[in-house]
Amino acid sequence: MKFLIHLIAESEVGQQVQEIACLERKEHRLEDVGLTLREAKKLLGAIQQRMVEQQVEGIPGDST
């Protein structure tokens, strides 16, 4: 089973979709259900980075 995780940023100018992660589970075992702590931390870090990048791009810059 494959899980694709995307971040969708919507603004006045449109929508931008970014792939955050692709998680794959080959074995169907109870201990493989959900996210590992390592995966969760990595996902959160990637989401935070992309959100900050998008927010900073949306801040009007100094034109001087």
C-alpha positions as CSV (number, residue, x, y, z in Angstrom):
1,M,0.0,0.0,0.0
2,K,1.3,3.4,-0.9
3,F,0.4,6.8,0.8
4,L,1.1,10.0,-1.0
5,I,1.0,13.1,1.1
6,H,0.6,16.5,-0.6
7,L,0.4,20.1,0.7
8,I,-2.0,22.3,-1.2
9,A,-1.4,26.0,-0.9
10,E,-4.2,28.3,-2.1
11,S,-3.8,32.0,-2.6
12,E,-5.4,34.8,-4.6
13,V,-3.2,33.8,-7.6
14,G,-4.1,30.2,-7.6
15,Q,-3.3,26.8,-6.1
16,Q,0.0,25.1,-5.7
17,V,0.4,21.4,-4.9
18,Q,3.6,20.0,-3.5
19,E,4.3,16.4,-2.7
20,I,5.5,16.1,0.8
21,A,6.1,12.4,1.1
22,C,5.4,9.0,-0.2
23,L,5.1,6.2,2.3
24,E,4.9,2.6,1.3
25,R,3.9,-0.4,3.4
26,K,4.8,-3.7,1.8
27,E,3.9,-5.9,4.7
28,H,0.5,-6.0,6.4
29,R,1.5,-6.4,10.0
30,L,-0.1,-4.8,13.1
31,E,3.2,-3.2,14.2
32,D,3.4,-1.4,10.8
33,V,0.0,0.4,11.2
34,G,0.3,4.2,11.3
35,L,3.5,6.3,11.3
36,T,6.7,5.6,13.1
37,L,7.9,8.4,15.3
38,R,10.8,9.0,12.8
39,E,8.3,9.3,9.9
40,A,6.0,11.6,11.9
41,K,8.9,14.0,12.8
42,K,10.1,14.0,9.2
43,L,6.7,14.7,7.8
44,L,6.1,17.5,10.3
45,G,9.5,19.1,9.4
46,A,8.7,18.9,5.7
47,I,5.3,20.4,6.1
48,Q,6.6,23.2,8.3
49,Q,9.4,24.0,5.8
50,R,7.0,24.2,2.9
51,M,4.5,26.2,4.7
52,V,7.1,28.8,5.9
53,E,8.5,29.0,2.3
54,Q,5.0,29.6,0.9
55,Q,4.2,32.2,3.6
56,V,7.5,34.1,3.1
57,E,6.9,34.2,-0.7
58,G,3.5,35.7,-0.1
59,I,5.0,38.6,2.0
60,P,5.4,41.7,-0.1
61,G,9.0,42.7,-0.4
62,D,10.7,46.0,0.0
63,S,10.7,47.6,-3.5
64,T,13.7,49.9,-2.7
